[in-house]
């Protein structure tokens, strides 16, 4: 074996892969609580958020000044944020809204930050990824705000798919959203109008 194969990064990389495997098996709890089985996994959701983020960044960057931005969205950074945004759930699990409200946003954020630090420990660039996640959690950049919007849009789109399949208890997923970008609010309205 070469030196690279024995590097300390090997176990750190395999650890991240193991957490990704957990996300593939971890169902989105809100759907389960509403009687949807089988339902999408956290990894399914993350893939949707990442692809939606890429599409939204392209759309906003086509006329970024009209979108109220000071600069174009860094699409690569935004996609990194999207990929990382739920990684901590491989430890903390997918807390449904009702649970998150009970424990409070700050306790949830601290638990997720601790989990993410543990997941990324020893990974080259792990501290940079943890910083990116904090940027997402605190909506500290246009890219982070875009991923927050994409996260909500992907969820309501999935709710629409489940409603079209006959599930009629998903009203909570459509309520209480705050949008950072007009484009995302418009897309939400389009989705809402197409509900069965």
Buried (B, 14 or more C-beta within 10 A) or exposed (E): EEEEEEEEBEEBBEBBEEBBEBBEEBBBBBBBBBEBEEBBBBBBBBBBBBBBBBEBBEBBBEEBEEBEBEEBBBBEBBBBBBBBBBBBBBBBBBBBBEBBEEEEEEEBBEBBBEBBBEBBEEBEEBEEBBEBBBBBBEBEBBBBBBBBBBBBBBBBBBBBEBBEEEBEEBEBBBEEBEBBBEBBBEBBEEBEEEEE
